[in-house]
Amino acid sequence: MKLAVLILVAFALSVTVAHADHSMGVKWPGQRPVVPVILAVSSDINPICNCSWESETLTAIWNWNLSTAVHLNVVAIRQPCAMPFRYQGILICNFNLPGWYAGFTEWNSSGPNFRQVVSYLNDAMIYPSRAVACHEMGHALGLDAGHFGHGQPFGSHSCMSNDWDAPNFHDYEQLSIIYR
């Protein structure tokens, strides 16, 4: 009997965590918006990760575009990373700062809607770059980091929980909820 109750409680907790909300509370306006993306990242091969931010970011954009809730449209490549930029959309830049975060995202919003988002990707990191590009793109779409007790449990195979290099079904489901 105790084992059955324990199994039932464990199942209930797993269902609750699996469907947890990890929205940041800000999004692009409209239903299924087409969001312009400007890549201001280097196409040079980084010797630390043996990769380029351009290719890793394009792969992340392709993965996020598998969602039916939002569409990322690359409008320019190899533009200068200048703030503030004139356009509504996402600007992706790279920087080199050893010993600092792998990446971070900041935004300007008008109420609950994004106006501009800038994602910065660190050249000096040793974390897998495709995962970082995917994670920061998730923030640029309105998803918070999914970590145990806040969103997704560890081991969920999602770039938003920092244990995979692509979004998972739960991430796409969250976008569908945010952009309905």
C-alpha positions as CSV (number, residue, x, y, z in Angstrom):
1,M,0.0,0.0,0.0
2,K,2.8,2.5,0.9
3,L,4.6,1.7,-2.3
4,A,1.4,2.4,-4.3
5,V,0.9,5.7,-2.6
6,L,4.5,6.6,-3.2
7,I,4.3,5.8,-6.9
8,L,1.0,7.8,-7.2
9,V,2.6,10.8,-5.5
10,A,5.7,10.6,-7.7
11,F,3.5,10.4,-10.8
12,A,1.4,13.4,-9.7
13,L,4.6,15.4,-9.1
14,S,6.1,14.5,-12.5
15,V,2.9,15.5,-14.3
16,T,2.8,18.8,-12.4
17,V,6.5,19.6,-13.2
18,A,6.2,18.5,-16.9
19,H,3.4,21.0,-17.5
20,A,5.0,23.8,-15.5
21,D,4.9,27.3,-17.1
22,H,8.2,28.8,-17.9
23,S,7.1,32.0,-19.7
24,M,8.9,35.2,-18.9
25,G,5.6,37.1,-19.2
26,V,6.7,39.1,-22.3
27,K,6.2,38.1,-25.9
28,W,6.1,39.3,-29.5
29,P,2.7,40.9,-30.4
30,G,0.1,38.9,-32.3
31,Q,-0.7,35.3,-33.0
32,R,2.0,33.3,-34.8
33,P,4.1,36.5,-35.3
34,V,6.9,36.6,-37.8
35,V,9.9,38.0,-35.9
36,P,12.8,39.6,-37.9
37,V,16.3,38.4,-36.8
38,I,19.5,40.3,-37.5
39,L,22.7,38.2,-37.1
40,A,25.6,40.4,-36.1
41,V,27.7,37.4,-35.1
42,S,31.1,36.5,-36.4
43,S,31.4,33.8,-39.1
44,D,34.9,33.1,-37.9
45,I,35.7,29.7,-36.4
46,N,36.2,29.9,-32.7
47,P,39.1,27.7,-31.6
48,I,37.6,27.1,-28.1
49,C,34.5,25.4,-29.4
50,N,35.6,24.7,-33.1
51,C,32.4,26.3,-34.3
52,S,31.0,29.6,-35.6
53,W,28.2,31.5,-33.9
54,E,26.7,32.1,-37.3
55,S,26.2,28.4,-38.1
56,E,25.1,27.6,-34.5
57,T,22.6,30.4,-34.4
58,L,21.1,29.5,-37.8
59,T,20.7,25.9,-36.5
60,A,19.0,27.3,-33.4
61,I,16.6,29.4,-35.5
62,W,15.8,26.4,-37.6
63,N,15.0,24.3,-34.5
64,W,12.8,27.0,-33.0
65,N,11.0,27.4,-36.3
66,L,9.7,23.8,-35.9
67,S,7.2,25.4,-33.6
68,T,3.9,26.4,-35.1
69,A,3.5,29.3,-32.7
70,V,6.1,31.7,-34.0
71,H,8.4,32.1,-37.0
72,L,11.9,33.6,-36.9
73,N,12.9,35.3,-40.2
74,V,16.6,36.1,-40.8
75,V,16.6,39.4,-42.5
76,A,20.3,40.3,-42.4
77,I,23.6,38.6,-41.7
78,R,26.9,40.0,-40.6
79,Q,25.6,43.4,-39.6
80,P,27.4,45.5,-37.0
81,C,26.3,45.0,-33.4
82,A,25.2,48.5,-32.5
83,M,22.8,49.4,-29.8
84,P,20.2,50.8,-29.9
85,F,19.3,49.3,-33.3
86,R,16.5,50.8,-35.3
87,Y,14.4,47.8,-36.1
88,Q,11.8,45.8,-34.2
89,G,13.1,42.3,-33.8
90,I,16.0,40.3,-32.5
91,L,19.7,41.3,-32.8
92,I,22.2,38.5,-32.0
93,C,25.8,39.6,-31.2
94,N,28.9,37.9,-30.0
95,F,31.5,39.2,-27.5
96,N,34.6,37.9,-25.8
97,L,34.8,38.0,-22.0
98,P,36.6,35.1,-20.4
99,G,35.2,33.7,-17.1
100,W,31.8,35.2,-17.7
101,Y,28.4,33.8,-18.8
102,A,28.0,31.8,-22.0
103,G,25.4,34.2,-23.1
104,F,22.7,36.6,-22.0
105,T,19.6,38.3,-23.4
106,E,18.2,41.8,-22.8
107,W,15.1,43.4,-24.2
108,N,13.0,46.6,-24.6
109,S,9.3,46.0,-24.2
110,S,6.1,48.0,-24.4
111,G,3.9,46.4,-21.7
112,P,3.7,42.7,-22.2
113,N,5.2,42.9,-25.8
114,F,8.8,42.8,-27.0
115,R,9.9,45.6,-29.2
116,Q,13.6,44.7,-29.4
117,V,15.7,41.8,-28.1
118,V,19.4,41.6,-28.1
119,S,21.1,38.2,-27.4
120,Y,24.8,38.1,-26.6
121,L,26.9,35.0,-27.2
122,N,30.3,34.7,-25.5
123,D,33.3,33.7,-27.6
124,A,35.3,32.8,-24.5
125,M,32.9,30.1,-23.2
126,I,33.6,26.4,-23.2
127,Y,29.9,25.4,-23.0
128,P,28.5,23.8,-26.2
129,S,27.7,26.8,-28.4
130,R,24.6,25.3,-30.2
131,A,23.0,24.9,-26.8
132,V,23.8,28.5,-25.8
133,A,22.5,29.9,-29.1
134,C,19.3,27.8,-28.7
135,H,18.9,28.8,-25.0
136,E,19.2,32.5,-25.7
137,M,16.8,32.3,-28.7
138,G,14.3,30.7,-26.3
139,H,14.6,33.8,-24.1
140,A,14.2,36.0,-27.2
141,L,10.9,34.2,-27.8
142,G,9.6,34.7,-24.2
143,L,10.7,31.5,-22.5
144,D,12.3,31.6,-19.1
145,A,15.0,29.1,-18.2
146,G,13.5,25.7,-17.3
147,H,15.3,24.3,-14.3
148,F,14.2,22.0,-11.5
149,G,11.5,23.6,-9.4
150,H,10.9,26.4,-11.8
151,G,10.1,24.9,-15.1
152,Q,11.4,21.8,-16.6
153,P,13.2,19.2,-14.5
154,F,16.8,18.5,-15.2
155,G,17.2,15.7,-17.8
156,S,14.4,17.0,-19.9
157,H,16.6,17.2,-23.1
158,S,15.9,20.9,-23.7
159,C,18.2,23.8,-24.4
160,M,16.1,25.8,-22.0
161,S,17.1,23.6,-19.1
162,N,20.7,23.6,-20.2
163,D,21.1,19.9,-20.8
164,W,20.5,19.7,-24.6
165,D,21.2,21.6,-27.7
166,A,17.6,21.9,-29.1
167,P,14.1,22.8,-27.8
168,N,11.8,19.9,-26.8
169,F,8.1,19.3,-27.1
170,H,7.4,21.1,-23.8
171,D,9.2,24.2,-25.2
172,Y,7.0,24.2,-28.3
173,E,3.9,23.6,-26.2
174,Q,4.8,26.7,-24.0
175,L,5.2,28.8,-27.2
176,S,1.8,27.6,-28.3
177,I,0.3,28.7,-25.0
178,I,2.1,32.1,-25.1
179,Y,1.2,32.9,-28.7
180,R,-2.4,31.7,-28.8
